[in-house]
């Protein structure tokens, strides 16, 4: 896996020459840890260069601290997506809210790309959601219930 940058005139977030590229085949495994539990509602992904190098089949895993390529290929994910070319233009794609409410680590496994090219390229990943305290439903009490 390699990160490439062609310019530094803009901030890294908006540098269109910056991209992540797989190195030995089309698969990529990206781990994103968070400092606190977050609730993710959607995400966006954009690819650069040839559309053939863009991700196609993607699996999203939550809170898997030691996930490797073989586990990612074999285990069920929190959500699986088959991305179209339109999905790769940076628009927000919804996530299954019930599955992404207490995320401390997000792992993104790109299984293959649009046209079975040797490498996969990703220009940008954006996560939408909120951080902060999570609510434990076991701690909810009826109104007027006395502790005794």
C-alpha positions as CSV (number, residue, x, y, z in Angstrom):
1,X,0.0,0.0,0.0
2,X,1.4,3.4,-0.9
3,X,0.2,7.0,-0.4
4,X,1.0,9.4,-3.2
5,X,0.9,13.2,-3.4
6,X,1.5,15.3,-6.5
7,X,1.0,18.8,-4.9
8,X,1.0,20.4,-1.6
9,X,-0.7,23.7,-2.5
10,X,-3.9,22.8,-0.8
11,X,-4.6,21.1,2.5
12,X,-4.2,17.3,2.5
13,X,-8.0,16.8,2.8
14,X,-8.6,18.6,-0.5
15,X,-5.4,17.6,-2.4
16,X,-6.8,15.8,-5.4
17,X,-3.3,14.5,-6.2
18,X,-3.2,12.5,-3.0
19,X,-4.4,8.9,-3.1
20,X,-4.0,5.5,-1.5
21,X,-3.0,2.6,-3.8
22,X,-2.8,-1.1,-3.2
23,X,0.7,-2.6,-3.9
24,X,0.5,-6.3,-4.7
25,X,-3.1,-6.8,-5.8
26,X,-6.4,-5.1,-5.9
27,X,-7.2,-5.7,-2.2
28,X,-6.9,-3.0,0.5
29,X,-7.4,-3.1,4.3
30,X,-7.8,0.2,6.0
31,X,-8.1,0.5,9.8
32,X,-9.5,3.7,11.3
33,X,-9.3,3.9,15.1
34,X,-11.3,6.6,17.1
35,X,-10.3,8.2,20.4
36,X,-13.8,7.6,21.7
37,X,-16.9,5.6,20.6
38,X,-18.7,7.2,17.7
39,X,-22.0,6.7,15.9
40,X,-21.6,6.6,12.2
41,X,-24.6,7.4,9.9
42,X,-23.0,7.4,6.5
43,X,-19.8,7.5,4.6
44,X,-18.5,8.7,1.2
45,X,-15.7,7.4,-1.0
46,X,-14.0,8.8,-4.0
47,X,-11.5,7.3,-6.4
48,X,-9.0,8.9,-8.7
49,X,-7.6,8.1,-12.1
50,X,-9.1,5.3,-14.2
51,X,-12.5,4.1,-13.1
52,X,-11.2,0.6,-13.5
53,X,-9.0,1.1,-10.4
54,X,-11.9,2.3,-8.2
55,X,-13.2,0.0,-5.4
56,X,-16.2,-2.3,-6.2
57,X,-16.8,-4.8,-3.4
58,X,-16.3,-3.3,0.0
59,X,-16.8,-4.8,3.5
60,X,-17.1,-2.6,6.6
61,X,-16.1,-4.2,10.0
62,X,-16.5,-2.6,13.4
63,X,-14.4,-3.0,16.5
64,X,-12.2,-5.8,15.2
65,X,-8.7,-5.0,16.7
66,X,-6.7,-7.7,14.9
67,X,-8.5,-8.1,11.5
68,X,-6.2,-9.3,8.7
69,X,-6.8,-9.9,5.0
70,X,-7.8,-13.6,5.4
71,X,-10.3,-12.9,8.2
72,X,-11.7,-9.9,6.2
73,X,-12.3,-12.1,3.2
74,X,-13.9,-15.0,5.2
75,X,-15.9,-13.4,8.1
76,X,-19.2,-11.6,7.8
77,X,-19.0,-7.8,7.9
78,X,-21.3,-5.3,9.6
79,X,-22.1,-4.1,6.1
80,X,-21.2,-5.2,2.6
81,X,-21.5,-2.9,-0.4
82,X,-21.1,-3.3,-4.1
83,X,-20.2,0.2,-5.3
84,X,-21.2,1.6,-8.7
85,X,-19.2,4.3,-10.5
86,X,-21.9,6.8,-9.3
87,X,-21.2,5.7,-5.7
88,X,-17.6,6.7,-6.1
89,X,-18.2,10.4,-6.7
90,X,-18.1,11.3,-3.1
91,X,-21.8,11.3,-2.2
92,X,-22.9,10.1,1.2
93,X,-23.8,6.5,1.3
94,X,-26.0,5.4,4.3
95,X,-24.8,2.9,6.9
96,X,-27.0,0.5,8.9
97,X,-27.5,2.7,11.9
98,X,-28.2,-0.1,14.3
99,X,-24.8,-1.7,13.5
100,X,-22.7,1.5,13.7
101,X,-23.7,3.1,17.0
102,X,-20.7,2.3,19.2
103,X,-17.7,2.2,16.9
104,X,-14.2,2.5,18.3
105,X,-12.4,1.1,15.2
106,X,-13.7,0.9,11.6
107,X,-12.0,-1.5,9.2
108,X,-12.6,-1.1,5.5
109,X,-11.8,-4.1,3.3
110,X,-11.7,-3.5,-0.4
111,X,-12.1,-6.9,-1.9
112,X,-11.9,-6.0,-5.6
113,X,-12.1,-3.1,-8.0
114,X,-14.4,-2.1,-10.9
115,X,-12.5,-3.8,-13.7
116,X,-10.2,-6.4,-12.0
117,X,-7.2,-4.1,-12.4
118,X,-3.9,-4.9,-10.7
119,X,-4.2,-2.0,-8.2
120,X,-7.0,-0.2,-6.5
121,X,-6.9,3.5,-5.8
122,X,-8.9,5.6,-3.3
123,X,-8.6,9.3,-3.2
124,X,-10.9,10.2,-0.3
125,X,-12.9,8.6,2.5
126,X,-15.3,10.7,4.5
127,X,-17.1,9.5,7.6
128,X,-20.3,11.2,8.9
129,X,-21.6,10.7,12.4
130,X,-21.3,11.9,15.9
131,X,-19.0,11.3,18.9
132,X,-19.5,11.7,22.6
133,X,-21.2,9.7,25.2
134,X,-23.1,6.6,24.2
135,X,-26.3,5.7,25.9
136,X,-26.6,2.4,27.8
137,X,-30.3,1.4,27.5
138,X,-29.9,-0.8,30.6
139,X,-29.5,2.4,32.7
140,X,-32.8,3.9,31.6
141,X,-35.3,3.9,34.4
142,X,-39.1,4.5,34.5
143,X,-40.1,8.0,35.4
144,X,-41.0,8.2,39.1
145,X,-39.2,4.9,39.9
146,X,-37.5,5.2,43.2
147,X,-34.1,3.7,43.9
148,X,-34.3,1.6,47.0
